[in-house]
Amino acid sequence: MAKLQVNIGALSLQNPVLTASGTFGYGLEFADFVDLNRLGGFVVKGTTLRPREGNDYPRMAETTGGMLNCVGLQNPGVEHFCQHIYPQLKGLKSEVIVNVSGSSPADYAACARHIDALEEVHAIELNISCPNVKDGGMAFGVTCEGAASVVREVRKAYSKTLIVKLSPNVTDIASIARAVEAEGADAVSLINTLMGMSVDIERRCSRLSIGTGGLSGPCVKPVALRMVSQVAKAVKLPIIGLGGIMTAEDAIEFLMVGATAVQIGTANFIDPAVTMKVVDGIDRWLDDHGIADVHDIIGVIG
Ligand SMILES: Cc1cc2nc3c(=O)[nH]c(=O)nc-3n(C[C@H](O)[C@H](O)[C@H](O)COP(=O)(O)O)c2cc1C
């Protein structure tokens, strides 16, 4: 067995495999398929200060090699999470990370403050990159100043590991990564979904209620890999890479271009047990290649 333990900020992950926000519920929904204690960690659903109903249906559409969604951050709000969900997630060996969204820097900070008080949640992931909500989300993640303003405010309110999730809907993702590093982020994760569209030609309309949605799945992997590679050259922060990972080999590609850990999203919808296969597959691949520690492949492609 190779050594799989990695660190992201102050988090010690037993292996580099996490799940991506919005694709794994609160983890509990997957407990019949996945031993939650064997994950490096899981990032729970996007959480906001107030409950949100999300966008109208239809809000998902299949595409070639992927899917589009415009769920729009449907969630019961941070107080519900703290009172009713968090107690069910206590005592796990894997790290629980809360994905936080908001409509202003103050809104993000207020949500983060609630989560700071939860003893067994050691990190949040700031979603400054959601393409499916009008009031905020991606607007912050597409400019250096917007991204910096959210991180600056949250950093004052949140004392633990702060991961910032970057948008791929930008021309220069490395500059956004540098901006959040300068404001005290502990890590970055990338990529969120790419803005896309799908048209029903018989009904002559978009297949999604709000017209556009976020593209995810295997079709985005080459873009995600390119962006992880660019960010790895631009910042010293640990990187969590994601976008289209379906197999252990896909995950290893992300590690080789500089990610310290990976997240798995859309693949959970196709095979709810995929994360276990990726953990075992990375371990087997390292053994087969005589590599004793996963760190020996992280960033080997400069
Ligand atoms: C249905 C759905 C809901 C999502 N919800 C969120 C969310 O609430 N917060 C967030 O940061 N990302 C969200 N994402 C984006 C994913 O976490 C991930 O960044 C993206 O799907 C790319 O990874 P993948 O190709 O492995 O799915 C969502 C993705 C999907 C498909």
The ligand as an SDF file (V2000), in Angstrom:
LIG
                    3D

 31 33  0  0  0  0  0  0  0  0999 V2000
  -25.8230   19.2120  -10.4510 C   0  0  0  0  0  0  0  0  0  0  0  0
  -24.6040   19.9900  -10.0640 C   0  0  0  0  0  0  0  0  0  0  0  0
  -24.6610   20.8520   -8.9630 C   0  0  0  0  0  0  0  0  0  0  0  0
  -23.5200   21.5930   -8.5940 C   0  0  0  0  0  0  0  0  0  0  0  0
  -23.5850   22.4200   -7.4910 N   0  0  0  0  0  0  0  0  0  0  0  0
  -22.4610   23.0860   -7.0910 C   0  0  0  0  0  0  0  0  0  0  0  0
  -22.4730   23.8880   -5.9020 C   0  0  0  0  0  0  0  0  0  0  0  0
  -23.4800   23.9990   -5.1990 O   0  0  0  0  0  0  0  0  0  0  0  0
  -21.3350   24.5410   -5.5620 N   0  0  0  0  0  0  0  0  0  0  0  0
  -20.1790   24.4350   -6.3150 C   0  0  0  0  0  0  0  0  0  0  0  0
  -19.1650   25.0420   -5.9640 O   0  0  0  0  0  0  0  0  0  0  0  0
  -20.1380   23.6610   -7.4200 N   0  0  0  0  0  0  0  0  0  0  0  0
  -21.2440   22.9930   -7.8260 C   0  0  0  0  0  0  0  0  0  0  0  0
  -21.1930   22.2020   -8.9420 N   0  0  0  0  0  0  0  0  0  0  0  0
  -19.9460   22.0990   -9.7200 C   0  0  0  0  0  0  0  0  0  0  0  0
  -19.1480   20.8520   -9.3270 C   0  0  0  0  0  0  0  0  0  0  0  0
  -18.8290   20.8440   -7.9610 O   0  0  0  0  0  0  0  0  0  0  0  0
  -17.8650   20.7280  -10.1810 C   0  0  0  0  0  0  0  0  0  0  0  0
  -17.0730   21.8870   -9.9830 O   0  0  0  0  0  0  0  0  0  0  0  0
  -18.1270   20.6150  -11.6720 C   0  0  0  0  0  0  0  0  0  0  0  0
  -19.2800   19.8160  -11.9150 O   0  0  0  0  0  0  0  0  0  0  0  0
  -16.9260   20.0080  -12.4360 C   0  0  0  0  0  0  0  0  0  0  0  0
  -16.5940   18.7260  -11.9730 O   0  0  0  0  0  0  0  0  0  0  0  0
  -17.1480   17.3680  -12.6510 P   0  0  0  0  0  0  0  0  0  0  0  0
  -16.9190   17.5010  -14.1240 O   0  0  0  0  0  0  0  0  0  0  0  0
  -16.3890   16.2660  -12.0050 O   0  0  0  0  0  0  0  0  0  0  0  0
  -18.6160   17.3250  -12.3480 O   0  0  0  0  0  0  0  0  0  0  0  0
  -22.3260   21.4680   -9.3500 C   0  0  0  0  0  0  0  0  0  0  0  0
  -22.2800   20.5730  -10.4330 C   0  0  0  0  0  0  0  0  0  0  0  0
  -23.3890   19.8410  -10.7930 C   0  0  0  0  0  0  0  0  0  0  0  0
  -23.2920   18.8900  -11.9660 C   0  0  0  0  0  0  0  0  0  0  0  0
  1  2  1  0
  2  3  1  0
  2 30  2  0
  3  4  2  0
  4  5  1  0
  4 28  1  0
  5  6  2  0
  6  7  1  0
  6 13  1  0
  7  8  2  0
  7  9  1  0
  9 10  1  0
 10 11  2  0
 10 12  1  0
 12 13  2  0
 13 14  1  0
 14 15  1  0
 14 28  1  0
 15 16  1  0
 16 17  1  0
 16 18  1  0
 18 19  1  0
 18 20  1  0
 20 21  1  0
 20 22  1  0
 22 23  1  0
 23 24  1  0
 24 25  2  0
 24 26  1  0
 24 27  1  0
 28 29  2  0
 29 30  1  0
 30 31  1  0
M  END
$$$$
